[in-house]
Structures are given as structure tokens and as C-alpha cells.
């Protein structure tokens, strides 16, 4: 469904630009339109080059049942919002069938060529049921391929835990793409003066960052704070003396 999502987004961007008086918007202009929306409305910076790369990857799979991989969940959410959907699950639910003889906004030569080869409208009505069933099967295959290929995890108390993709159970911002090193070695810990903060060679064992309440929290590995998304900092002697071993 990712390639359908990205092609829908570019189709809408084209229409938005045409509404401003530009008759033939370029691919870069369409990507910039989407990028500006993500930056302004979602507070997420994704360059137009990355969006063009996603579209190019989607076009390469036009004749394939496979799907493109969008690593950032925020991008998927932002594109859904750009198209007027509440979240990714809402997008999937509302696009589980396609109206074959109605307007098609997917920029896909596979879909366009298939429509061009269909019978005339009067004959098409007799085959509508079978056509819709076929399209639904294709979409379900794409959805199955997407949900089984990607693994997900959420932050629970002091560690990441692998979970199934469930937009009803988890907020879309909670779901992160599965990373084995985060599951195995990333933990939130409590520290004292007796904690080993450094390896014998002086390299850092503990990283810190502030949570949403501006309270310091400590972790066993570098990375991003699981709640705020900000980069954790390596512990230092100054931090130990002023915030942990305070006399």
C-alpha cells in the first residue's frame, strides 16, 4: 500500500499546484509541495529529493505485486494526513476497493493500461463484480505483503518490545520499525554513585536525556530518547557530580 499512498500524494500535489495556475507542474514542484506540507503541518523535515526517490521506486514496481519501504512512520502518517485520512489504518480501510469506471488518481501505468484494455462502459457493468473482486485480491495481497514484511516495536516503561502492527491498540507515533539492537541492548536505568558509568578504557556506558516533564533519564546505549525523539548525550564527570553524586 505504500506505493499507492505515495502515488496518491503526488497526484494530489499536482492538482493543488494546477489550482494555483501552473498548468504542467514538474516532478520537483510536486515533491516540494508535499515536503512543505510535512514540514509545516507535521513538523517533520523530508526533502523533495527523498519524496522523488520514493515515487521513482513506486513506479519501478508498477508491474510487480511488491511494495516500496518507507522507513519513517512519521512520513506514512504525514502522507495520510495530506490526503485527508486520520491515520494509515484509515487509509487502508477506505482504499480496500477501487471504482474501476470512476476517477482513478493513482499515477500508475499498470492501472491506466488495465483500464484502457477494459470493455466499453455498457459491457463493463456486466463484469464489474468480477473486476472489483480481482482488484480487492490485489490490494489484500499488497497489504499482507506489507504487514508481514515489516516488524514493529513500541516503548514500554523501560525497554522496546516487539508488537504486531495494530493502529487501534497503539498510536501511530508509538510504533517504530523493529531494530534488534534496540530490543536487546537499549534500556532505561536508574543510576547511583555506585553505577559503572565508563568502561575500563574510559568509553561511555551510560547516556542521558530529559523526558517530556524535563526530568533527567538514563539509558544503556546511545540513540534517541524513546518519548521525545531527541538525541541522548553521553554521561560526563560533570553530570555525575552535579546531578547524581550530589552531597
Secondary structure, 3 states (H helix, E strand, C coil): CHHHHHHHHHHHHHHHHHHCCCCCCCHHHHHHHHHHHHHHHCCCCCCHHHHHHHHHHHHHCCCCCCCCCCCCHHHHHHHHHHCCCCCHHHHHHHCCCCCCCCCCCCCCHHHHHHHHCCCCHHHHHHHHHHHHHHHHHHHHHHHHHHHHHCCEEEEECCEEEEECCCCCCCCCCCCEECCHHHHHHCEEECCCCCCCCECCCCCECCEEEECCCCCEEEECCCCECCCCCCECEECCHHHHHHHHCCC
